Amino acid sequence: MKINGGRRRIRALGRSRRALWWRRMAQKKYLQAKLTQFLREDRIQLWKPPYTDENKEVNLALKDLAKKYSDKLECCENEVEKVIEEIRRKAIERGTGNENYKTTGIATIEVFLPPRLRKDRKTLLETRLHITGKELRSKIAETFGFQENYIKIVINKKQLQLGKSLEEQGVKHNVKAMVLELKQSEEDARKNFQDEEEEQNEAKLKEKRIQRTKRGLEILAERAEMVVDPETTPYLDIANQTGRSIEIPSSERKALMLAMGYHEKGRAFLKRKEYGIALPCLLDADRYFCECCTELLDTVDNYAVLQLDIVWCYFRLEQLECLDDAEKKLNLAQKCFKNCYGENHQRLVNIKGNCGKEKVLFLRLYLLQGIRNFHSGNGEEASEYLNKARQLFKELYIDPSKVHSLLQLGFTAQEARLGLRACDGNVDHAATHITSRREELAQIRKEEKEKKRLCLENVNALKGMGYSTHAARQALQQARGNLDEALRILLSTPRMWFSDSDSETSNHQESPSQENIDQLVYMGFDTAAARAALRVFRGNVQLAAQTLAHNGGSLPPGLQLAVEEPPSTPSTSPSDSAGTSSASTDEDMETEAVNEILEDIPEHEEDYLDSTLEDEEIIIAEYLSYVENIKSASKKN
């Protein structure tokens, strides 16, 4: 306890200039929000008389208004007057921009610059909306002194697409645009001209890194739709809260897999505090989650955790005001947690036996709700949420000596933290809990691997009969893994055989060989029926014979249509040999992309619940001090 107390004192005394600047900014945002509330309640229009004259200059009436509100807030009149004048000036700028847009069609975009540009971080940019995203990025880079390939633009919680026009992407007049800089430190901003080429190369590498992330996730999502050998081919699976695989409708499986993959990648960047790279991944995850049905999102906590991570990322980028729906996202997370965990976490306790680990999520939720309320000028609500977060922090705080004791027993620091929170800090119970969970997960993985192996064997058995991979997998899914039932389904619904585009079934023939026709005739089938069946099944004698036998010697009506338009024989392209030579290169690139994703997929299934809470501890203390400063300032006045 002594060590921890000393560490806290050092933190409190070691405030940087940046922390003090952030304190002033937070307090200013609170005052702006509070004054904006008063102006709306009193229906005051600052851009009109008596506060603004005909030349759009400030009138003396603004001083009287500042006096009135400073008395109401019990704070410095000069400070209130400065903030009201800033609000008035921005209102005039907005009005001028609206008039200009109506007459010329030139829109105004509110650009939010990176945190390192402390002065004039929020500024206006005029542009037409028919230009492309690339042209807007170039304009922002040129106007504010960025290197074009070194920034990303986020508008309406989406990455700006370079190839589409602003209108196509829903960009409108008075929209907010956030600039993400792909740099790691403020020192990068001070590099001189001689380093520009090196910086550009670094930016390109980071852009390639993002593209590799996308490709790697797509490959893993595609493998989820296939049957692969778990011993030789990496793949991702979707599991429930106990660690067992769950069946997801194929129409939503790929979107869910991509959503969860992007989320994990974004979380990996969050851990490394690379917020500018994390945010695009998190926003992509949000986009893919939105393709899933509401019923599915209500039953998993992933979507709720993502909402917290997005708001947290905006906050750490010091751009929370860019996120217009922060309140909506936090309310959505709270609702989703309730649906998923049950009232008072009862469902969670029934499944896992405890809810100690999940309390970390609620601490983050209350903290962000407190921050949002403070920035919105709601001091009482902010204080309430921040105190709830502080109380949870006290419950979740872990004595370092207890973690050390578990490390001595051979457990990891992550296992120790999760185990102690699950067992209310009891070391012996935590050790038993971790050991039991290890054994349970090992058994589940063994069962899942055996299930995967059996599925692969059944698919190979059906492929040996001539069926395609896709058809075999689809039939086995319908038959719940029963091989005989899957075969019956395939024989009764031959149309499903043609939904696959596997290379093994792509050997088109304009007309079947006489040798294959003779084989079927020798089996007793009519020559015309044999020729038609072989044409439909692209020369596969086994499938043709099975179908004819199952349907009394002729093709079923559904397949007879396929005979009318025989597939053309693919021509051999001179580039085929070149494609073969580049195949190994493409394969290496895909392997690299997949491995890069797998490196960031945590081994522990509850990694998202593990946190040292060091950042949260500091931020809770800071924002509670902001609230106390406002209260004490009011008392003094």
N, C-alpha and C positions, 0 to 999 in steps of 0.2 A: 504493500500500500504506500509505503514511503516513496518508493521509486516512482510510482505513478503520480503521486502528488507533486513531486519535484518536477516531473516532466510537464505537468500542467502549468506550473508557475513559469517555466521557461517559455512555454508557448504564449502565455498571457503577456509576458514582458517583452517578447521578441517580435512585436508587431512591426511590419514593414510599412514603408510609405504607401505601398499599394493597398494594404489593409485599411489604412487611415483614409485613403482616397475613396475606397469602396464604401466605408462607413458614411462619409459625407454624401456620396451618390445615393446610397440607400435612404438616408434621411431626407434628401431632396426629393426623391421619387415619392416618398410617403407624403411630404408636404404638397407636391403637385397633385397627387391623387385626391387628397383631402380638399384642396381648394377647388379642384374640378367638380367634386361632389357639391360643394356649396354653390358654385356658379350655376350648376344645373338645377339645383333645388330652388334657387332664387330667380331662375330664368333670365340670367344676365348675359347679354351678348356684347362681349368686350370689343368686337370689331365695329360697333356702331356707337353713335353719340349716346351718352355724354363722355364715354371713355376714350373714343377715337374721333379726331377731327376730320375735316374734309380732305386733308393731306395725308391721312392715315397715320398721323402722329398721336402720341399719347396725350390725354387731357388730364387736368388736375383732379377730376372726379375719381380717377384710379387710386389716388392717395387716400381719399376718404374710404374707398372700398377696402383698401389694404388695412386701414386702421380698424375697420369693422371686423374683418376676418382675423386679424392678429389678436384682437381682444377675445374673440370667440375661441381661438385656438390657444390663447395665452402664450404666444411666442413673439419673436422679434418682428417688429413692424417692417423694418427695412428688408428683411429676408422675404417676408410675405409679398411685399411690393415687387421685389425682383422676380419672384416666381410668377406672380400675376401678369407682369409685363411680358415675360417669356411666353406665357399661354396666349396673351393677346396678340403678340407678334406672329406666333405660329398660326393662329386663327386667320390672320390677315393673309399670310402666305398661302394658306390652304384656299381661302376665298379667291385670291388672285389666280391661283392655279386652276381652280374650277372654271372661272371665266375664260381663261386662256384655252382650256380644253374644249369648251363649248364652241368657241370661235375658230380655233385653228386645228383641233384634233390632236394637239400635242399633250400627252399625258404626263403627270408628275409621279415619280416613284420615290418613296421615302427609303433611302439607303442607310442601312445600319452597318457600320464598319467594325473591324475586329477590335478587341479590347486594348491592344497596344496603342491604338490611336485615341488617346484619352480625350483630346480636344476635338470638338466637332465630329463626334462619332456617329451622329445622326444628321443626315443632310439630304437635300432634295436634288433630284436629277430629272431633267425633262427629256422625253423621248416619244417617238411615234410607236404605235403598238404593232405595226406590220413588220417591223424588223425581226430578225431571228434572235434566238437566245445567244448565239455566238457574237452577233453584233452588239447586243447589250453588254455582254461580258467584256468585249473589247472597249466599249465606251466607259464602263466602270473602271477598268484597269487604267485607261489613259487619263481619266479625270482625277483619280485618287492615287495614282502612282504605284499601281500593282503591276506585277508581271502576269500577263494574261493567262498563261498556262498554270499559274500558281494559285488560282482562286476558283472557288465554286460559289454559285449563287443559289440561295434557297428562297423560293417565293411560294406562299400558300402551303407551307410545310412539304414542298416537293422540290427536288433538284431541278434547276432550269435545264431544259433539253436544248442543246445547241442547234440542232437541225430544224427545229420547228419555230414558227413565228410566236411572238408574245401572245397574240390574240388566240391562236390555237391552244395555248397552254393556260388560258383563262386569266391572263394578266390584265388587270384593269387600272384605270386612273386611281391614284392615291393608294396603290398597293404598297406593302412593306417588303423590301428585299434585303436579305441578310447575306453579307459577304463572309465566306469561310476561307481563311488563308491556310494553305497547306504548308505551314512552317511550324517548327517545333519550339522556337524560343524567340525572344525579342532581339537577340543578337543577330538573328538572320536578317532583320529589317535594316540593320546598320552596315551590312556588307557593301563594299564599294563596287564600282563598275567592273573591276577585274574579276570579281567572283560571279558575275551574272550568268556566264555560261554554265558554271558548275551548279548554280541554283536551278537553272532551267532543266538541267539533266536530272537533278534531284526531284523536281516537280513531275517530270515525265515518269520517273520511276514510281512515284507515289500514285500517279494516275494509272499506270500499268498494274500497280498493286491492287487498286480498287477494281479494275477490270478482271484481274485474275480471281479476285474474290467472287465476282459475279459468275464467272465461268465455272469455278470450282463448285459453287453451290448448285448450279444448274446440272452439272454432271452427277453430283450426289443425289439430287432430287430425281433425276432420270433413273438412277440405279435403284431407287426405292420402288419404282414401277416394274423393275425386272426381278428375276430370280438369280442371285449371284452366290458364289461360293464364299461363305463367311470367313473361311480360312485364308483365302487368297485375295479377295477383293474388298477394299474398304467401302462401307456404305453407312447411311444414317437410318435410324429407326425412330419411331415416335412411341414413347412409353407413357404409362400413367404414373400416378404419384408413388406407386409401390415399385416401379421399375419394369413392369411387364409391358410388352408390345401391345398396342391397340390397333384395331382395324379402323381405317378412315376411308370414306368413299373416294374412289379413284378420281372423281371430278374435283375434289378439294385437296387430295393428298399432296399434289405437287405444290400448290399455292401455300399450304401449311408448312411443308418442308422448307420451301424457300424463305417463308416468313421467319421460321424459327432459326434457320441458318444465318440469315442476315442479322437477326437479333443477337445471336451468340457472337458473331463477328464484331458487331457494334459494341457489345459488352466487353469484349477483349480489348478494344481500343479505349473504352472508358477506364478500364483498370490501369491502362498505361497513361491515362490522362491526355490522350490524343483526341480531344473532343471534336476538333474540326473534321477529323476523318470518321469519327464514330457517328456523328449526326446523319450523314447521308445513308449509312448502313441501317440505322434505326428507322429513318423515314421510309426506306425501301421495305423494311420489315412490316411497317404499318400498312403500306400499300398492299402487300400480299395478304396480310391478315384480313384486310377489308374484302378480299375475294372469297373468304370463307363465310359460311352461314352463321347467323347470330346464335343459333342454338349451340354450335360448336364452341364459339368464343365465350359463351356463358359458362361452359363446363371446364375450362382450363384457365389457370392463372397466368399463363404466358402473356396474354394480351394485356392484362392489368399491369404486369411488371414492365412491359414495353412502354406503356403510357407514362409510368414513373420515370423510366430511363430517358425518355424523350424530354420531359419537362426538366429533369435533372441536368441533361446535357445543355439545354438552352440556358439554364441558370449558371452553369459553370462557364459557359461562353460569355456570360454577362449580357445576354441578349433576350432575357425573359419577356421583355415588352414586345418582341417580334412574334411571340406565340400568343395570338389573340384568344385562343381557346384553351389556355392552360387550366382554367377552372373546369372546363368541360372534360378535359382529359383526366384530371384528378378525381372528379366525380365519377367518371366512367370506371376508373381503376377501383374506387371504393365499392361501387355497385358490383363489379365483376368479382372482387374478393368475397363479397357477401354471398353471391350466387354460387361461387366455387367452394368456399369453406363452410358455408352454412351460418345460421344465426349464432353469434357468440363462438364461432369456429367449431361448432359441434360436429359437423360432418368431417372436418379435418381431424379432430380428435378421435373420431370413430375409425378413420382409415389408418392414421399414423400413431395414435396413442398419445400425442401431445401436439401443442401448437407453439412451443417456445421459439423454434427456429423462424417461423413465418412472421413473428412479431417484428423482425428486422424490416420487413416490407411496410408494416404499418408505421414504424418510426419514420421511415423515409417519406411516406404519404403525409403524415401529420406535419413533418418539417416543411415540406413543399407547400402544403396548404397554409402554414403560418407565414412563409415567405411571400406567397402570392397575396395574401390578405394584407400584409404590411405594405407591399408595393401598390396595393389598391387603396391605401389610406384607411383600412379597417383595423385600427390598433387593438381594440378589445378582442376581436376574433383572432387576430395574429397572436396575441398573448395566450389565448386559450389553446390554440393548436401547438404553439411552441412549448408550452408547459406540458402538454400531453406527450410531445416528443421527448422532452427532458425526462419525464417520469419513466417512459419506456427505456430510455438509455440507461437509467439507473438499474432497471430490472435486467437488462441485457448485458450490462458491463461484466467483463470476465476478469477475474484475478489472474494476472500473468503467472503466478506460482502454480495455479491449478493447470494451466496449459502446459507448463514445464513438466509437471508430474505425469501428464498423459504422454508427452513426448518421450519421457524416459521409458514408458511402457511400449514404445514402438509405433505409436499412432502419429499421424501428421498433424500439423498445426490447424489445418482446416477441419479435420475430423474432430480434433479437440474442441474447437470453438462451437461447432455444430452440436456435438455431443453434450457439452456443458449447458448450452442453451436449451436443449431438449430435456435435460434432467435437472433444471433449476440450479445449476452450479455444483451438483454433487459429483465428486470425482469418481467414486466407486461405481455409482449408477451410470455415469457417462462411459466408463470403460466397458461395462457390461453391454450398454446400448450400442456402442461402436462395434464391438465384437459380434454381437447378434446381427447387426445390420450388414456387416461384411459377409457373414455366412449366408444370410438371406439373399443378398445380391449375387453372390457366387452361384447359389442354387438356381436363381432366376436366369442368370446368364447361361448356365449349363442347359437349362430347359429350352430357352429361346434358341440357342445354337442348334440343339437337337431338332427342334421344330423346323428351323431353316434348312437343316441338312435333309430332313425327310421330304420337305417341299421340293428341294432341288432334285432329289431322286425321282419323285413322282413326275416332275416336269420332264426330266430326261427320259423317263419311261414312255411318256406320251410323244415326245419328240422322236423317239426310236420307232414309233408307229407311223411317223410321217407328219404329225401335227406341228404347227409352228409354236414358238415359245409363247407368244402372246395368247394364242388360242388355248394352249395347255394351262397357262397360269389363270386365265379367265374361268375356264371350266373347273379347275381345282378350287378356286375361290367360291364359286357357286355351290360346289359339292362339299364345302367345308373340309377339304383335304382328302376326301375319300376317292381313291384312284378309280375304282370300278364305277362309281356314280359319275365321275368326271368323264369317263369314256362314254357312258350312256348319253350324257348331255351333248357331247361332241357329235355323236352319231345322229342324234335327233335334231340338232341345229347346226347343220354344216355351214350356214352363212357366217357364223362367228369365226370360221377358219381364215376368212379373207380380211380381217381387220388389222392384220399385222403387216409390217413392212420389213421384216427381218430379211437379211441378205440370203438366208438359206432358202427362202421361198421366192426369190426374185429372179430365178432362172427362167425367164419367159421363152415360150416357143410359139412360133406362128402356127405350126401344125405338129402334132405328135409324131413320133417315129413309128414306122411300120412294125418294128420289133415289139414296141410296147403295146400297140394295138393287137398284135397277134397273141401276146401273153394274155390279154383280157378275153379275147375270143376263145382261146384255149380253155379258159376257166368257165366258158359257157355263156358269156355275155354277147349281145348283138353288136355287130361291127360299128354301126352308127352311134350306138350308145357308148361304146368303148372310146371312139374317137372324141365324142363330145365331153365325156368325163375327163379324159386325159388333157383336153384343151383347157377345161376349167381348172384342173389341178396341176397345170403347168408340167405335165409329163410324169407326175408322181403316181406310179402304178398302184402302190399300196393304198393310198387314199381313194383313188378312183375305184378300186375293187371293193373297198369297205362300203363306200357310198352306194354303189350300184347294188351290192348284195343287201344292204339295209333297206333299199327302196324298191325292191322287186325287179331289179335289172334295168332301171332307168333313173335319170336324174330327177330330183324333186323340182317342182315348178320354180322355186326361188332361185335355183342355180342354172336353169335353162337359159335365163336372160344373159348370163355371162358368156354363153357360147356365141351370141350374135355379134359381139365385137371382140374378136380375138386380140390379145395384147401384142403389140409390135415388138419385134426383136431389137433390143438395144444395140446401137451401133458402137463400135469400138473407137474410142477417141484417142488421138495421138497423145493426149495429156494423161492417159491412164497410167503409163509407165512413170510419168513424173509424179502422179499422185501416190504411187507405190513408194517411190523414193522418199517422199516427204512424210509418209505415214508415221515413221518412227519419230520424226521431229515433233509432229502434232501430239503423238502419244506421250512423249516426254513432257511437253508443255501442259497437257491435261493432268499428268501425274503430279507435276509441280503445283498446279492450281489446287488439286484435291488435297495434297499434303499440307499446303498452306492453310486450308480451311480446318483440316483435322487437328493441326497444332493448336488452334484456338478453341476447339470444342473441349470443354472441361471433362476430365475423367469422372469427377464426382457429380452425381445426378442432382445434388442440392447445392452446387457451386453458387447459384444465384442467391441463395439465402445466407451465404457466408460473407461477413464483413467485419473488419476490425472496428468500424464505426468511428475511426479517428477524425475523418473529415466532418461527419455529422456532429460529433462532439464540439468541434470548433465553431461550426456554423450555428448550432443551437445557441451556444453562449453569446456569439456575436449579435444575433438578431434579438435575443432577449435583452441584451444591453441596449440595442437601438430603442426597443419598446420602453425600457426603463428610463432612458435619456429623455424621451418625449414626455413621459409622466413627470419626471423630476423638473424638466423645463417648465411644464405647466404649473407646477406647484410654486416654483420660484417667482413666476410672473403673477 
